[in-house]
Amino acid sequence: MKQIFCLLALTGLATALSAQDKIDPKRIDIVRDHFGVPHIFAPTDREVAYGLAWAEAEDDFNSMQEVLLPVKGVMGRVQGKAGAAGDYAFALFRCKELTEEKWNTLSPEFLKLIDGYTQGLNAYAAAHPKEWMHKKLFPVTPKEYVSSSVLALIVFNGAGEALGKIFGNNMPIASMNPKGSNSMAVSASRTTTGENYLLVNAHQPNTGSQAFYEAHLCSEEGLNVLGGLLAGGPCILHGVNEHLGWAHTVNYCDRLDVYQLQTDDAHPGQYNFDGDWIPLEKKKIKLHIKGVPIAIGKTVYWSKYGPTMKNKTGYFAMRLGADMRIGALDEWYHMDKARNYTEFYAALSKQELSMFNIMYADNRDTIFYVNNALMPIRDQIHGYNWKQTLPGNTSNSLWTEFRPLNKLPQYVNPGSGFLFNTNHSSFLATAPGFNLEPTNYSTADGWEIWHNNRSKRLMEEMPAEGKISFDQFKRIKFDRQLPAVLQYPYRIDSLVGLDPAAHPEYADLINTLKQWDKKGDPDSKGGAVFILVYNYLAKKLQGQGSRAITVSESLETLQYVKDYMMKNFGRTDLVLGDIQKLVRGDKTWPLGGFPDLLSPQWTEPFKNGMLKSTGGDGYIMFIRFPKDQLPVIETVNMYGASARPGNKHFDDQVPLYLKQQTKHMTLDKKEVYAGAERVYHPGE
């Protein structure tokens, strides 16, 4: 049977490829540098995309397949019950139908690119059928691939969290959210070298489809860009080209609304809208779950507000811009090819990318930052609270338009000479006196208004006046110091304020916290106590709002920390690196950092009481923009270029990362070839 399956699969792929203008892989060079990073060179962008798909599949084919699972309706078959939720969401949000409807809105250049990318992925799959997660995954079409990006952006925009709440799964909104990202741009007027600086540092998971993959793409059609992309990305999502660079951080402005429809027993299958009873659109789907022999039938609904779900209390609809556009990858592709600020802003003005802060710098003395969002223009007359569930029975609550790009919070070349974002407020993006005024923006948009530990600490480190060197710029990002005043919602002052003499059973832990310098270095004793305190309180008090910790809660927390240390390590005299580890394959290293540091980590239980990092710094880029020269680029990835155990590039960047060092990267074609470890064509 396996032989028959392979024959049929390969035949199907061959048929699909023959129907296209097939790309000749001999026209494509994959150049691997000494860290295994792929540099793809080809005459056209389309051929470069083919080479990128092949190279990334060599390094992490599993992650690329994960993004295809819901497109093919087999996520539940591969990942079980949790995966079936992805199959359901793909149907609920009509990702396939939306892609079909909007297909002609994509640019001709991008359509060529995605054709090349899917050709490359299908060719790799045809050559490696034993690596397939499921027999239905390949071949994949360009439309299917774009529909996968639609679902990804919908989930990024918070739809998964909203689904959990609607279905009563008690998905928590973590008040102590450990995740985040950093970006920063410094004007040439504030640097010792007279060059613009840019930091790219998205804090993504360490592995899987949401981990950043580093690549360099170069064609003879004006594409020459290096940076990070997520699994299945046919272009660079943030990075640097010959002229400019940009970074993303996740933003938390209000891009999504939930509505409760008005229904009653007298009008089954209908909902009231502006006094009329309208039928709910319904579609039956079948979910297949690994290990369950019978398919599970589900109904997905659609109303005027968008995707609609039913729970015990009624029908609820979700509305967000990400469920109305399909061109995010197209927009990123045009950002890749922008040659100046005007072209870059024109790419953003497409407003296909529904979220993410965007930090920008170039070689022409421009720095720029926008809190980017498909922000609905909401009714301001009827007094709706847009942060709560809205009435789903009136056109007054049904928004239909978005704010144009130039009406979103943004800065160009502020007098302070620098801009930054750490997932905090865009009204606190630079030095005091140069920030935007929040009262000039609608409160219905839910723009972020808060500082976090990282933003406070960066402002402590960034001098208000004078110039900074490139080394200082890098040190700010690698900083592991908490700010003078902590910004965590649960204040631990009572822990530090306890009298050791009054609580001798916890005296050593209390003294350790009192003496702690608030640094997250791997050799920090205070850091070891703090990470356990943090994890305990984050779980115990999530969702309770900002408040101080009571004395009884402090003693309870200290008892937990003491018990944990004694049970797992037999002592309380530990340093952070004893508990927290960087793990790759069968190797472990002591690891510094904890949530909401500029150099952060978030963790999960590992073994014997140790914690292992599941996310944190991820991919880091430092960029200088000399005048009339190629950018100077330094990068580091937490692990390495390959996700395949046994590959020498599986963990070869770990030593650099632990020492907070970087590797030199370049957009110079001659330099890349001169330093190549291997040059080959896809398929060789």
N, C-alpha and C positions, 0 to 999 in steps of 0.2 A: 504493500500500500504506500509506503514512504516513497518508493521509486516512482510510482504512478503520480503521486502528488507533486514531486519535484519536476517531473516531465511536464505535467499540466501547467504548473506555475511558470516554468521557464518559457513554455510555449505562449502563455498569456502575456508575459512581459515582452517577448519578442514581437508579438502582434501589436501591442501598444506602441512599442518604439518604432516599428515600421510605419505606423500611421503618422508619425511626426517627421519633421526635418531633423534627421538624426545627427547628433554632434559627433565629430571625430575626436576621441580622447587624445590622439597623438598631437593635437594642436594645443594641448593644455599641459603646463608644467606644474607639478606640486613640488615645491621646494621646502624641505624640512630643515629648520635651523637646529642648532645644537641643543635646544630644549624641546625639539619635536614640534614646534609651532609651525603650522602650514602657511606658506606664502604661495598664493595661487596666481599664476601668470598665464594669460591667454589673449588672443586678439580681441575678443568681444566680451562684453559683460555676461552675456548668456553662457558662454563657454567657461568663464570664471565661476559662475554659479554652479555649473556641472562639477567642476573640480572641487569646489567647496563642499558640495554634498558628498562627494566620494571621500574626501579627506576626513570630514567629521564622522562619517560612517565607519571609517577605519578606527577612529578613536573612541566613539561612543554611539554605536548603532542602536543600542537599547534605548537610550534617552530619545533618540530621533523617532523610534517606533512608538514610544509612549504617547507622543502628541498625535499620532495617527489613530490610536485605538478607538476613541469615541467617534471619529469620522467614519470608521468602518463598522461601528456598532458592536465592537468586540471587547470593549474595556472590561465589562463584567466577566466575559469568558476568560480573560487573562488574569485579572486582578481580584475577582470575586465580588462580594457585595459592595465594597467601597468603590470598585471600578464601575459598577452598574450605575452609580450616581452620575458618572461622567457621560455614559450613554444617554441617560435620561435628560441631562442638561443640554446635550447637543440637540436632541429632538425638541425639548421645551423652548429653547431660544431660537429655533428655526435657523440654525447656522447654515445648513445646506441651502435652504430656500432663499435666505438673504443673499448668500453668495451668488446664486443663480440670478437673482433679481438685479443685483448691483454690478454684475461682472463687467458690463460695458463702461462703468465709471473708472476702471483702472487704466492707467496709462499704457500705451503700446510698448514703451520701453520696459516697463515692469512685467508685462505679459511675456515678453521674450525672456526676461530674467527667470521668472518662475517656471517657464517651460524648461530652460536649461537645468535648473535646480532639480526638478522632478525627474528629468531624464537621468541625471547623475545618480540620484537616489535609487531609481528603479534599476539602473545598470548594476549598482553595488548589490542590491537585493537579489538580482538574477544570478550574480556570481557567487552569492553566499546564502543559499536557501536554508541551510541548517541553522542560521542565526535568526530566522524569523520568529517573532513572538506568536504569530498566528497565521494560518494559511491564507486568510482573507486580506491581509494587509497590503499586498502588492499585486499588480501595479497600482500606484497612486497617481491621480490626475492633478493638474494645476488647480482646478476648482476645489478639489478635496483638500489640497494643501492650504489654500487660502482660507477655507472654512475652518480649518484647525486653528488658525491665528485669530479668527473671530471669536471662537470659544475661549481661547486663552485670554484675550483682552476683556471679555465679559467677566471671567472669573477674577482677573486682576482688579477689576473695578468694584469688587465686593459682592457680586451676585451669589457666589457660593455661601457666603456668610448669611446673606438675606434668605436664601433658600433654607438654610438650617433653622433659622428662627421661625420661618413660616411653617415648616413641618414639625416644629416643636422638638427639635433634636437637642436643644439647649447648647447650641454652639456658642462658646463664650466669646465675648468681645474683651480681650485681655487688656485691662487697664494698665498693666505693666508690660506693654508690648516690647519684646526684646529686640525686634528686628528693626532695621532701618538702613539708610544709605547716606553717604557723604558726597558732596560736590563743592568745588570752590574754584573761583576764577579771580586772579589778581592782575590788575592792569600794569602795563610796562612802567607807568609813572611811580609805582610802589615797589618795584623789584630792583635789586642791585645790578642785574644784568641788562635792564632796559627792555625786557621781553615780557609778553603776557605769559602767565602760568595758568595751567588748568589741571584740576584733580578729577579723575573719574574713579568712583569707588562705590559700586552698588553692593549692598550687603545681602547676597543671595544665599540659598542653600549651597552646601559644599559639593553635592552630587545630584545627579538626576536631571530631568528636563528643564529645571529652573536654575541650574548652575551655569555660569558664563563660560563660554568656549572662546579661546583667543584665535584669531586668524587675520591674515593680511590678503586683501583682494586687489589685483592690479590688472587692468586691461589696456588696450590701445584706444579705448573709447572714452578716456578721461576718468576712469575709476582707479583710485589709488588710496585705499583706506585700510586702517588697522584698528582693531579693537575687539570688543566682546559681542557675542551673539548668544541667544538661547537656542536650545535644541530645535532644529528645523528652521532656523532663521536663514533666509537666502542672501542676507546682506548684514552689514555691521549695524548693531542697534545703538551702541554708543562707543565713541572712539575718536580717531583723528585722521584727517586726510592731509594733503599737501598744504592746505590753506587754513584749516580751522578744525576745531574739535568741540565735542559736546559730551555732557554727562547727564544721566537720569537719576533721580531719586523718586521714590513713591510719594505721592501726595494724598492727603486725606480730606480734601474738600468734598462737598456733598454733591456727588454726581448721580446718585441713584435714589429713586423714591419708591415707596411701597404703598399700595392702595388697597382698601377693603371694598369689594364690590357690594352693592345693595341687591340682595336676593331674598326670595321668600318661597314658601311651599306652594303658593298659588301659581307661580311661574317657573316650574322646574326647567333647568338648563338655560335660564335667561338671567339677565341682570338689568337693573334700571339705570338709564343714562339720560339725563335731561328730561325725565318724565316718560320716556319710552322704554319698553321692555325689549331688549335685544338678545338674540341667541348667542350663547358662548360658542366660539369655534372649538371643535373637539377633534382629536386624532388619537386613534388607538395605536399603541406601540407595544412591542414585546422586548423584555429585557432578559438576556441570557446570562446566568451567573455560574461561574466556575463551580463544579461540584453539585450543581442543582440540575437534575435531568429535565425538568419541565420549565419552559419559558414562563416568565411572570408578565401578565398583561397589565399595562398602565394606560391611563388617559392623560394626554397633555392638552391644556386649554390655552385659548388666546382671546383677549378682549381688546377694546379700543386702547387700553393702556399698555398692552404688550403681553408677554408671557404670563400666564395665570395659573395658580396652584390652588388646590382645595385641601383644607385641613378640617379639624373638628368644629371650628367656629365659623367657617365660611370660605369664601373665595377671596384670594389675595393676588394682586397683579404687581408686577415689577416693571419699572420704566427706567432706562438708562441709555445714554448715547451710544455706548459700545455695541448695543444690539441693533444699531441702525446704520453702521458704516462697516466697510470691509477693507479699506485701503491703508491700514496702518503700515503694513510692510512696504507698500508703494511709497508712502511718505518717508519712511526711513531710508529707502533706496535713494530718493532725491536729496535727502540730507547728506547721504554718503557722497553725492556728486556735486554738492554746492561748492562754489569757488569763493564765495564772500558772504558777508552778513546779509546782503539783500537777497541773494539766492537762497540762503538758509531760511530766512524769514518767510520767503515765498513758499518754500516747502512746508513749513509749519502752518501756513495759512490755508492749506488744504483741509486742515482740521479733521483728518482721518484718524489720527492718534488721539485716543479719547482721554488720556491721563498722562501722568509723570511730570514732575518738575524737570525743566531743561536748563542746564548751565552751559554757557558758550564762551569760547575765546578764540581769537584768530591771530593772524600775523599782520593785521592792519590796525592794531591798537583799539580793537573793540572787544569789550566783555558785555555779556547779556545774560539775563535770567528771566524766565517766565514760569509762573505756576500754571502749567498747561492743563486744560480740561475741556471736554465737551460739556460746558456748563449750561444747564437749562435756563431759559428766561422764564422765571416763575411768577405767578400771579401775586401781586403785592396789595390787592384791594380787599380780598375776602378774609384776611387774617389767619391763613393756614399756618400751622406749625410744621414746617417742611422736614423737621427732624423726626417727626412721629408718623404713624400710619395715617394716611390721608383718605378723605372720602372719595370713593371710586364710583360716584353716581352723577358727576357733573363735569361739563367741559371747562368749568373754571379752574379745576385742578389739573387739567390735561394740558401740559405744556407741549409745544410743537417746534420751538426754535431754540437755537443756542447762541450764546454770546460770541461775537466775532473775536478773533485772536487779539486784536488791539484793545479789547475791553477787559482782558484778563490782567491780574497783577504782574507787572514786569518792570525791569530796569535795563537801561542802556547807559554804560559808562557813568556810574554814579561818582560824585566828587570824592567819595571816600577811597576810591580806587580798588575796591574788592567787593565780591559777592559770594555768598555761600548758602547752602541748604543742607540740613541734616534731618529732613522730614519734619521740620518745625515750621513756624509761621513765615510766610513770604513778606510779612510786614516787619520782620526782624532779620532781614537778609543782609544787612551791612551795618556800618557804624551808626550810632545814634545821630540824628540830624539829617540823615540821608535816606531814611526809610520811607516807604509809601505810607499814606494815611489810611487806616482801615475804614474810617467813616465814609470814604469815597467809593466804597464797594458795598454791594447789597448783602445784608446779613442772611438772606435766603440762600445764598450760595454756600454758606457754611465754610468759608475760608478759615484755614488754621490760624489760631491766634496765640499759640503757646510756644514757649522755649522748652527744650529738653536738655539733658545733661551735656550732650555733644555740642549743641549750639552755644550753651553758656561757656563751656570749656574752650571752644574755638575763639570766642570773643575775648576770653582771658589771655589767649596765646597770640592773637593777632594784634600787633601794636596799632594804636589809634593813628599814629603818625610815623613817618620815616619809611625806610625801605626794608624789605626782607629778601634774604638770599633763597636760592633754590633748595639748599639744604634745610633752612628753617621751614620752608614750605612743606617739605617732606616730613620733617619732625612733627609738625602740627598734626598731620594725618595719622602718624604712628603713635601719637600720644596715648598713654594708658592712665591718665590722671582724671579723676572725677573733679567737677568744679567745686569751688569753695562752698556754695550752697547747693545741696543736692536737689534734683528736679524729679526724683521718683515720686509717684503719688502717695506711697506709704512711707511716712517719715519715721526714721529709725532713731530719732534723737533720744527717745526714752531708753533704748538699748545702751547707747553710749553714756547716757547720764546716770545709769545705775551705779550704786556704791558697791564696789567689790567686797568690802568688809561686811556689808549687810547680806551678801549672797555668796558666801565662800565656796559653795559648790560650783559656781560659775565664774569665780574670780579670774581664772586664767583667760577665759573667753572675753570677759568684760574688759580686762586690761589690754588684751590684744586689740580690741576695737578702739579703745581710747588712744592707743599709741599708733594706730594705723594712719599712714599718710594718704589714704584714699587712692592708692595706685593699684592697678591690676596686673602687676608684674608677676611672672611665674614663681618667683621666690618670696612672694609676699605672704606673711602669716595672716595679716588682716584680710587680705583678699580671699584666703581660704575660708575664714569664718563668714565673710560677707556673701560669697557665692551661695553658701548653704542657707544663710538668712534670707537672701533674696528669693531663692527658689521656693522656700517654705512659705513666705508671706505672699508671693505672687500667686501661689495655688490657693492658699487659705482665704485671701482677702480680695480676689479678683472681682471687679465689678462693683466694689463698695465705695468708690469715689476716693478723692484725696483726703487723707486724714492722718493724724498722728497714731502711733502704736501705743496702746495702753501698757501699764506696768505688768499686768497679768499676761498680756500677749507677748511682751518682751521676755518674761521668764519662761513662758511656754516655748517660745522660739529658741531660746538658749538651751533648754532641755533637749529639744529636737537635735540641735547642732551637736551637743555633747554626746547624745546617744548614737547619732550617726557616725561621728568620728571614732568613738570607742568600738562600736560594733564592727566597722569596716576596716579600721586602721590600728586599733588598739591604743591610740593616743590622741591627744588634742593639739599637740605641738606640730601642726602641719603647715605647709606652704601651699599656695594655690596650685602649683604644678604637680603636687602629690595627688590632688583630686581631679584636676581638669587636664584632659589629654587631647592632643591632635592624633587621630587614628587614621591610618591609611593601610589597607590590607592587614597584614599581621604585625605592623610596626606601630609603635606609640611613642609620643614625645610629650614632655611637660609643656603646658600651654598657658600663656597669660591671656588677659582680657576677660570681660564679662559684659552683660547687656548695657547698651547705651554709653559705652566708651567710644572715643573716636577710632580706636582700634578694638573692635568688639568681638565677642563670641556669644553664641547661644548653644545650649547643650541638651543632651538627653542621657539617661542612665546607660552606662557601659558595662562594667563588671567589677565585682569586689568593691562596690561603693564609688568607683571612679565615674566621672562624667566625660563624655566625648563630644567634641564640637560637631554640630550638624550644620552650622552656618556662621557667618561672620564676615570677615573682610572679603572673601571670595577673590575677585579680580580687581587689581589696583593698577591705575595708570597715572604717571606724572608726565606732564608735557610742557615743554618750553617752545615758544614761537619766535625764533630769530627772524630778523627782517631779511627777505630775499633768499632764504634758505629753507631747507626742509625742517620740519619740527624735530626737536630732540625729544626722544621718547624713552621712558623707563617703565617697566611693568613687572608685576609678579602675580602668580596665581598660587593659591594656598597649597595645591597638590602638584599638578603637572598637566601637560597637554593631553595625555591619554587617560581614559577611564578603564583601560584594560589591564588587569593584574598581569604582571610578568613583563609588560612593556617597560623599558628603562625610563620612559618619561611619565610613568604612573605617579611617581612621587619625587622627581628630581628637583622640583622647586621648593619643596618643604624646607630644606636648610636655609635658603634665601629668606623665605617668609618668616621663619622663627627668629632670624637675626635682623628682621625688618630691613632687608636689603632688596635690591631690584636687579633686573637684567636689562641690558641695552637692546632696544628694538629699533627698526628703521623702515622707512618707506623707500629707501634707495635700492633700486633693482640690482644694480651692479654689486652693491655691498651684500645683498641677500645671497646672490649666487656665489660670491667669493667665499662666504662663510657657511655654505650649505653642508649639511651632514648627508643629505640624500636628495637627488633630483630624479623625478620619474613622472610618467604619465598615469592617469587613472587606469586601473586594471593591470598594471605591471607589478 
